[in-house]
């Protein structure tokens, strides 16, 4: 089951990053597509497929008759997403109060190596 979950997560992450690129979202490190989407897929799959047959101290997933474990996993996913969003929003607001988070369109067009560092990285 772990191999199946890994294959599923890798495919979903690949297409999430492709969607991010097609939508032109600003996520240079693919954090959302890999960690966000991959985490949701992994936690959801665990809530579905967990089995005490492999971990007697664990819990059974929804497919093995334990809806409560699946619901705990879903609450955890939603809670983590809310915390990540709120923390990121507050930190960006704090950083933006000290130094602009977004560069101007002209600076971006010239290239950040030139405008921020005073040198040209690529010719």
Long-range contacts (C-beta under 8 A, 24 or more apart in sequence): 1-49, 1-51, 5-41, 5-42, 5-45, 5-46, 5-49, 8-41, 8-45, 9-38, 9-41, 9-42, 9-45, 12-37, 12-38, 12-41, 13-37, 13-38, 13-41, 36-81, 36-84, 39-77, 39-80, 40-77, 40-81, 43-73, 43-76, 43-77, 44-73, 44-74, 44-77, 46-73, 47-71, 47-72, 47-73, 47-74
